[in-house]
Every structure is written in structure tokens, then in C-alpha cells.
Amino acid sequence: MESFEIDQPEFLLCEKPLKDYDSTGSFLTEDERSFALTVPDERTWVYHLLSESLIEFVLMNNREPYNFINKHKDFMYNEFRYTGVFVKNNCERLEFDENSVLDKAWEYLRSILKWEDEYYNGNENEN
């Protein structure tokens, strides 16, 4: 039997995408889905495996300022303003710096946003 080691990623991306079905389980038509795209239902989290911490990145464009209770930090990508806020924070218990974890989680998410812009949206802007 051959032995090998599996590398564990530092971060995992967790998203709640827009749905193709409404709350009753009915399939949305193309017109209804285009309307659904205007509903702010998308949510994005980044999980840091090493610190066992979960960070939600909230898109703040078109939102009123919000006073987050948990540790948080603001970030920009092109014209989009995000706030990264700890949903589950085990940094102190596992001896990680909260600001460093937030910054690294943002860099991870930013690299995914950049990839989406370049390969999915056909846009080569990067901030």
C-alpha cells in the first residue's frame, strides 16, 4: 500500500447562491430569476481551518451603515465595499491574531473575486 499526505487548505469558501426555486419549491422562470437577482440573498463566508473561525463578508453597497458587535474590518474590491465580520471566532483560544486572519481571509476571497472577474465575467479590472 502506498502512503501519501493530503494537504489541508487554509481556507474554505462557503456561499449561499441565488436559488432556482422559490420558498414553495416551485421552479423560477427566466423572468422570475432575473427579478431574483435584484434580491440581496447571496451570502459569502470564508472558513479559516487553522483557527476554526468563520468570517462572513457582507457586501455593504446599497446598505445602511451597520454597527457590527463582533470583531470586523472593512475591505474594498473595485467599487464594492465589504465588511468581514467574525461569525465564529476561535482566534484567541487557538492563539491566532484576529486582524491577520481577517486580512488573509480577505486576500483569499479577493483572489476568487478577481478570478470570477477575469474568467467568468470577462472583466479584467482588479483592485
CNS distance restraints for C-alpha pairs under 8 A (distance, minus, plus):
assign (resid   9 and name CA) (resid  49 and name CA) 7.55 0.50 0.50
assign (resid  10 and name CA) (resid  48 and name CA) 5.94 0.50 0.50
assign (resid  10 and name CA) (resid  49 and name CA) 5.61 0.50 0.50
assign (resid  10 and name CA) (resid  50 and name CA) 6.42 0.50 0.50
assign (resid  11 and name CA) (resid  46 and name CA) 6.49 0.50 0.50
assign (resid  11 and name CA) (resid  47 and name CA) 5.46 0.50 0.50
assign (resid  11 and name CA) (resid  48 and name CA) 4.71 0.50 0.50
assign (resid  11 and name CA) (resid  49 and name CA) 5.95 0.50 0.50
assign (resid  11 and name CA) (resid 105 and name CA) 7.17 0.50 0.50
assign (resid  11 and name CA) (resid 108 and name CA) 7.40 0.50 0.50
assign (resid  12 and name CA) (resid  46 and name CA) 5.70 0.50 0.50
assign (resid  12 and name CA) (resid  47 and name CA) 5.10 0.50 0.50
assign (resid  12 and name CA) (resid  48 and name CA) 6.75 0.50 0.50
assign (resid  12 and name CA) (resid  49 and name CA) 7.54 0.50 0.50
assign (resid  13 and name CA) (resid  44 and name CA) 7.49 0.50 0.50
assign (resid  13 and name CA) (resid  45 and name CA) 6.13 0.50 0.50
assign (resid  13 and name CA) (resid  46 and name CA) 4.84 0.50 0.50
assign (resid  13 and name CA) (resid  47 and name CA) 6.53 0.50 0.50
assign (resid  13 and name CA) (resid 109 and name CA) 7.69 0.50 0.50
assign (resid  14 and name CA) (resid  44 and name CA) 5.93 0.50 0.50
assign (resid  14 and name CA) (resid  45 and name CA) 4.97 0.50 0.50
assign (resid  14 and name CA) (resid  46 and name CA) 5.98 0.50 0.50
assign (resid  14 and name CA) (resid  47 and name CA) 7.39 0.50 0.50
assign (resid  15 and name CA) (resid  42 and name CA) 7.28 0.50 0.50
assign (resid  15 and name CA) (resid  43 and name CA) 5.67 0.50 0.50
assign (resid  15 and name CA) (resid  44 and name CA) 4.54 0.50 0.50
assign (resid  15 and name CA) (resid  45 and name CA) 6.14 0.50 0.50
assign (resid  16 and name CA) (resid  41 and name CA) 7.72 0.50 0.50
assign (resid  16 and name CA) (resid  42 and name CA) 5.53 0.50 0.50
assign (resid  16 and name CA) (resid  43 and name CA) 5.14 0.50 0.50
assign (resid  16 and name CA) (resid  44 and name CA) 6.55 0.50 0.50
assign (resid  17 and name CA) (resid  41 and name CA) 7.48 0.50 0.50
assign (resid  17 and name CA) (resid  42 and name CA) 5.30 0.50 0.50
assign (resid  17 and name CA) (resid  43 and name CA) 7.09 0.50 0.50
assign (resid  18 and name CA) (resid  36 and name CA) 7.38 0.50 0.50
assign (resid  18 and name CA) (resid  37 and name CA) 7.15 0.50 0.50
assign (resid  18 and name CA) (resid  41 and name CA) 6.29 0.50 0.50
assign (resid  18 and name CA) (resid  42 and name CA) 5.91 0.50 0.50
assign (resid  20 and name CA) (resid  27 and name CA) 5.95 0.50 0.50
assign (resid  20 and name CA) (resid  28 and name CA) 5.50 0.50 0.50
assign (resid  20 and name CA) (resid  33 and name CA) 6.89 0.50 0.50
assign (resid  21 and name CA) (resid  25 and name CA) 5.41 0.50 0.50
assign (resid  21 and name CA) (resid  26 and name CA) 5.34 0.50 0.50
assign (resid  21 and name CA) (resid  27 and name CA) 4.45 0.50 0.50
assign (resid  21 and name CA) (resid  28 and name CA) 5.34 0.50 0.50
assign (resid  22 and name CA) (resid  26 and name CA) 5.56 0.50 0.50
assign (resid  22 and name CA) (resid  27 and name CA) 6.58 0.50 0.50
assign (resid  22 and name CA) (resid  28 and name CA) 6.52 0.50 0.50
assign (resid  28 and name CA) (resid  32 and name CA) 5.54 0.50 0.50
assign (resid  28 and name CA) (resid  33 and name CA) 5.79 0.50 0.50
assign (resid  29 and name CA) (resid  33 and name CA) 6.03 0.50 0.50
assign (resid  30 and name CA) (resid  34 and name CA) 6.21 0.50 0.50
assign (resid  31 and name CA) (resid  35 and name CA) 6.47 0.50 0.50
assign (resid  32 and name CA) (resid  36 and name CA) 6.19 0.50 0.50
assign (resid  33 and name CA) (resid  37 and name CA) 6.33 0.50 0.50
assign (resid  34 and name CA) (resid  38 and name CA) 7.36 0.50 0.50
assign (resid  35 and name CA) (resid  39 and name CA) 7.29 0.50 0.50
assign (resid  43 and name CA) (resid  56 and name CA) 7.64 0.50 0.50
assign (resid  43 and name CA) (resid  57 and name CA) 7.56 0.50 0.50
assign (resid  43 and name CA) (resid  58 and name CA) 7.15 0.50 0.50
assign (resid  44 and name CA) (resid  56 and name CA) 5.85 0.50 0.50
assign (resid  44 and name CA) (resid  57 and name CA) 5.65 0.50 0.50
assign (resid  44 and name CA) (resid  58 and name CA) 7.19 0.50 0.50
assign (resid  45 and name CA) (resid  54 and name CA) 6.76 0.50 0.50
assign (resid  45 and name CA) (resid  55 and name CA) 5.45 0.50 0.50
assign (resid  45 and name CA) (resid  56 and name CA) 4.21 0.50 0.50
assign (resid  45 and name CA) (resid  57 and name CA) 5.90 0.50 0.50
assign (resid  46 and name CA) (resid  54 and name CA) 5.99 0.50 0.50
assign (resid  46 and name CA) (resid  55 and name CA) 5.28 0.50 0.50
assign (resid  46 and name CA) (resid  56 and name CA) 6.41 0.50 0.50
assign (resid  46 and name CA) (resid  57 and name CA) 7.66 0.50 0.50
assign (resid  46 and name CA) (resid 105 and name CA) 6.38 0.50 0.50
assign (resid  46 and name CA) (resid 109 and name CA) 7.36 0.50 0.50
assign (resid  47 and name CA) (resid  52 and name CA) 7.15 0.50 0.50
assign (resid  47 and name CA) (resid  53 and name CA) 5.86 0.50 0.50
assign (resid  47 and name CA) (resid  54 and name CA) 4.48 0.50 0.50
assign (resid  47 and name CA) (resid  55 and name CA) 6.22 0.50 0.50
assign (resid  47 and name CA) (resid 105 and name CA) 7.91 0.50 0.50
assign (resid  48 and name CA) (resid  52 and name CA) 5.68 0.50 0.50
assign (resid  48 and name CA) (resid  53 and name CA) 5.31 0.50 0.50
assign (resid  48 and name CA) (resid  54 and name CA) 6.33 0.50 0.50
assign (resid  48 and name CA) (resid  55 and name CA) 7.96 0.50 0.50
assign (resid  48 and name CA) (resid 101 and name CA) 7.54 0.50 0.50
assign (resid  48 and name CA) (resid 105 and name CA) 7.20 0.50 0.50
assign (resid  49 and name CA) (resid  53 and name CA) 6.87 0.50 0.50
assign (resid  51 and name CA) (resid  89 and name CA) 7.93 0.50 0.50
assign (resid  51 and name CA) (resid  90 and name CA) 5.84 0.50 0.50
assign (resid  51 and name CA) (resid  91 and name CA) 5.35 0.50 0.50
assign (resid  51 and name CA) (resid  94 and name CA) 5.96 0.50 0.50
assign (resid  51 and name CA) (resid  95 and name CA) 7.96 0.50 0.50
assign (resid  51 and name CA) (resid  96 and name CA) 6.53 0.50 0.50
assign (resid  52 and name CA) (resid  88 and name CA) 7.92 0.50 0.50
assign (resid  52 and name CA) (resid  89 and name CA) 7.41 0.50 0.50
assign (resid  52 and name CA) (resid  90 and name CA) 5.92 0.50 0.50
assign (resid  52 and name CA) (resid  91 and name CA) 7.56 0.50 0.50
assign (resid  53 and name CA) (resid  86 and name CA) 7.26 0.50 0.50
assign (resid  53 and name CA) (resid  87 and name CA) 7.59 0.50 0.50
assign (resid  53 and name CA) (resid  88 and name CA) 5.14 0.50 0.50
assign (resid  53 and name CA) (resid  89 and name CA) 4.78 0.50 0.50
assign (resid  53 and name CA) (resid  90 and name CA) 5.43 0.50 0.50
assign (resid  53 and name CA) (resid  91 and name CA) 6.81 0.50 0.50
assign (resid  54 and name CA) (resid  86 and name CA) 5.93 0.50 0.50
assign (resid  54 and name CA) (resid  87 and name CA) 5.43 0.50 0.50
assign (resid  54 and name CA) (resid  88 and name CA) 4.90 0.50 0.50
assign (resid  54 and name CA) (resid  89 and name CA) 6.58 0.50 0.50
assign (resid  55 and name CA) (resid  84 and name CA) 6.17 0.50 0.50
assign (resid  55 and name CA) (resid  85 and name CA) 5.40 0.50 0.50
assign (resid  55 and name CA) (resid  86 and name CA) 4.39 0.50 0.50
assign (resid  55 and name CA) (resid  87 and name CA) 5.48 0.50 0.50
assign (resid  55 and name CA) (resid  88 and name CA) 6.98 0.50 0.50
assign (resid  55 and name CA) (resid 102 and name CA) 7.62 0.50 0.50
assign (resid  55 and name CA) (resid 105 and name CA) 7.79 0.50 0.50
assign (resid  56 and name CA) (resid  83 and name CA) 7.98 0.50 0.50
assign (resid  56 and name CA) (resid  84 and name CA) 5.65 0.50 0.50
assign (resid  56 and name CA) (resid  85 and name CA) 5.41 0.50 0.50
assign (resid  56 and name CA) (resid  86 and name CA) 6.36 0.50 0.50
assign (resid  56 and name CA) (resid  87 and name CA) 6.40 0.50 0.50
assign (resid  57 and name CA) (resid  82 and name CA) 6.02 0.50 0.50
assign (resid  57 and name CA) (resid  83 and name CA) 5.48 0.50 0.50
assign (resid  57 and name CA) (resid  84 and name CA) 4.37 0.50 0.50
assign (resid  57 and name CA) (resid  85 and name CA) 6.45 0.50 0.50
assign (resid  58 and name CA) (resid  82 and name CA) 5.34 0.50 0.50
assign (resid  58 and name CA) (resid  83 and name CA) 5.21 0.50 0.50
assign (resid  58 and name CA) (resid  84 and name CA) 6.42 0.50 0.50
assign (resid  58 and name CA) (resid  85 and name CA) 7.79 0.50 0.50
assign (resid  59 and name CA) (resid  80 and name CA) 7.06 0.50 0.50
assign (resid  59 and name CA) (resid  81 and name CA) 5.97 0.50 0.50
assign (resid  59 and name CA) (resid  82 and name CA) 4.58 0.50 0.50
assign (resid  59 and name CA) (resid  83 and name CA) 6.72 0.50 0.50
assign (resid  60 and name CA) (resid  64 and name CA) 7.66 0.50 0.50
assign (resid  60 and name CA) (resid  65 and name CA) 7.78 0.50 0.50
assign (resid  60 and name CA) (resid  80 and name CA) 7.54 0.50 0.50
assign (resid  60 and name CA) (resid  81 and name CA) 5.34 0.50 0.50
assign (resid  60 and name CA) (resid  82 and name CA) 5.40 0.50 0.50
assign (resid  60 and name CA) (resid  83 and name CA) 6.79 0.50 0.50
assign (resid  61 and name CA) (resid  80 and name CA) 6.31 0.50 0.50
assign (resid  61 and name CA) (resid  81 and name CA) 5.82 0.50 0.50
assign (resid  61 and name CA) (resid  82 and name CA) 7.76 0.50 0.50
assign (resid  68 and name CA) (resid  72 and name CA) 7.03 0.50 0.50
assign (resid  68 and name CA) (resid  85 and name CA) 7.45 0.50 0.50
assign (resid  70 and name CA) (resid  85 and name CA) 6.41 0.50 0.50
assign (resid  70 and name CA) (resid  86 and name CA) 6.02 0.50 0.50
assign (resid  70 and name CA) (resid  87 and name CA) 7.42 0.50 0.50
assign (resid  71 and name CA) (resid  85 and name CA) 5.92 0.50 0.50
assign (resid  71 and name CA) (resid  86 and name CA) 5.88 0.50 0.50
assign (resid  71 and name CA) (resid  98 and name CA) 7.95 0.50 0.50
assign (resid  72 and name CA) (resid  83 and name CA) 6.65 0.50 0.50
assign (resid  72 and name CA) (resid  84 and name CA) 5.38 0.50 0.50
assign (resid  72 and name CA) (resid  85 and name CA) 4.16 0.50 0.50
assign (resid  72 and name CA) (resid  86 and name CA) 6.36 0.50 0.50
assign (resid  72 and name CA) (resid 102 and name CA) 7.82 0.50 0.50
assign (resid  73 and name CA) (resid  83 and name CA) 5.60 0.50 0.50
assign (resid  73 and name CA) (resid  84 and name CA) 5.34 0.50 0.50
assign (resid  73 and name CA) (resid  85 and name CA) 6.65 0.50 0.50
assign (resid  73 and name CA) (resid 102 and name CA) 7.27 0.50 0.50
assign (resid  74 and name CA) (resid  81 and name CA) 7.25 0.50 0.50
assign (resid  74 and name CA) (resid  82 and name CA) 5.80 0.50 0.50
assign (resid  74 and name CA) (resid  83 and name CA) 4.37 0.50 0.50
assign (resid  74 and name CA) (resid  84 and name CA) 6.26 0.50 0.50
assign (resid  75 and name CA) (resid  81 and name CA) 5.97 0.50 0.50
assign (resid  75 and name CA) (resid  82 and name CA) 5.12 0.50 0.50
assign (resid  75 and name CA) (resid  83 and name CA) 6.02 0.50 0.50
assign (resid  75 and name CA) (resid  84 and name CA) 7.42 0.50 0.50
assign (resid  75 and name CA) (resid 106 and name CA) 7.59 0.50 0.50
assign (resid  76 and name CA) (resid  80 and name CA) 5.70 0.50 0.50
assign (resid  76 and name CA) (resid  81 and name CA) 4.73 0.50 0.50
assign (resid  76 and name CA) (resid  82 and name CA) 6.05 0.50 0.50
assign (resid  76 and name CA) (resid 127 and name CA) 7.77 0.50 0.50
assign (resid  77 and name CA) (resid  81 and name CA) 6.60 0.50 0.50
assign (resid  77 and name CA) (resid  82 and name CA) 7.81 0.50 0.50
assign (resid  77 and name CA) (resid 110 and name CA) 7.12 0.50 0.50
assign (resid  77 and name CA) (resid 126 and name CA) 7.45 0.50 0.50
assign (resid  77 and name CA) (resid 127 and name CA) 5.55 0.50 0.50
assign (resid  78 and name CA) (resid 125 and name CA) 7.32 0.50 0.50
assign (resid  78 and name CA) (resid 126 and name CA) 6.43 0.50 0.50
assign (resid  78 and name CA) (resid 127 and name CA) 5.12 0.50 0.50
assign (resid  84 and name CA) (resid 102 and name CA) 6.83 0.50 0.50
assign (resid  84 and name CA) (resid 106 and name CA) 7.51 0.50 0.50
assign (resid  90 and name CA) (resid  94 and name CA) 6.18 0.50 0.50
assign (resid  91 and name CA) (resid  95 and name CA) 5.72 0.50 0.50
assign (resid  91 and name CA) (resid  96 and name CA) 4.61 0.50 0.50
assign (resid  91 and name CA) (resid  97 and name CA) 6.33 0.50 0.50
assign (resid  91 and name CA) (resid  98 and name CA) 5.91 0.50 0.50
assign (resid  92 and name CA) (resid  96 and name CA) 5.87 0.50 0.50
assign (resid  92 and name CA) (resid  97 and name CA) 7.15 0.50 0.50
assign (resid  92 and name CA) (resid  98 and name CA) 7.54 0.50 0.50
assign (resid  96 and name CA) (resid 100 and name CA) 7.76 0.50 0.50
assign (resid  96 and name CA) (resid 101 and name CA) 7.27 0.50 0.50
assign (resid  97 and name CA) (resid 101 and name CA) 6.31 0.50 0.50
assign (resid  98 and name CA) (resid 102 and name CA) 6.19 0.50 0.50
assign (resid  99 and name CA) (resid 103 and name CA) 6.09 0.50 0.50
assign (resid 100 and name CA) (resid 104 and name CA) 6.07 0.50 0.50
assign (resid 101 and name CA) (resid 105 and name CA) 5.93 0.50 0.50
assign (resid 102 and name CA) (resid 106 and name CA) 6.10 0.50 0.50
assign (resid 103 and name CA) (resid 107 and name CA) 6.25 0.50 0.50
assign (resid 104 and name CA) (resid 108 and name CA) 6.22 0.50 0.50
assign (resid 105 and name CA) (resid 109 and name CA) 6.26 0.50 0.50
assign (resid 106 and name CA) (resid 110 and name CA) 5.81 0.50 0.50
assign (resid 107 and name CA) (resid 111 and name CA) 6.10 0.50 0.50
assign (resid 108 and name CA) (resid 112 and name CA) 6.64 0.50 0.50
assign (resid 109 and name CA) (resid 113 and name CA) 6.24 0.50 0.50
assign (resid 110 and name CA) (resid 114 and name CA) 6.05 0.50 0.50
assign (resid 111 and name CA) (resid 115 and name CA) 6.14 0.50 0.50
assign (resid 112 and name CA) (resid 116 and name CA) 6.16 0.50 0.50
assign (resid 113 and name CA) (resid 117 and name CA) 6.22 0.50 0.50
assign (resid 114 and name CA) (resid 118 and name CA) 6.21 0.50 0.50
assign (resid 114 and name CA) (resid 124 and name CA) 7.96 0.50 0.50
assign (resid 114 and name CA) (resid 125 and name CA) 7.91 0.50 0.50
assign (resid 114 and name CA) (resid 126 and name CA) 6.37 0.50 0.50
assign (resid 115 and name CA) (resid 119 and name CA) 5.89 0.50 0.50
assign (resid 115 and name CA) (resid 120 and name CA) 7.52 0.50 0.50
assign (resid 116 and name CA) (resid 120 and name CA) 4.85 0.50 0.50
assign (resid 116 and name CA) (resid 121 and name CA) 6.16 0.50 0.50
assign (resid 117 and name CA) (resid 121 and name CA) 4.78 0.50 0.50
assign (resid 117 and name CA) (resid 122 and name CA) 5.88 0.50 0.50
assign (resid 117 and name CA) (resid 123 and name CA) 4.87 0.50 0.50
assign (resid 117 and name CA) (resid 124 and name CA) 6.22 0.50 0.50
assign (resid 117 and name CA) (resid 125 and name CA) 7.32 0.50 0.50
assign (resid 118 and name CA) (resid 122 and name CA) 5.09 0.50 0.50
assign (resid 118 and name CA) (resid 123 and name CA) 5.10 0.50 0.50
assign (resid 118 and name CA) (resid 124 and name CA) 5.08 0.50 0.50
assign (resid 118 and name CA) (resid 125 and name CA) 7.86 0.50 0.50
assign (resid 119 and name CA) (resid 123 and name CA) 7.70 0.50 0.50
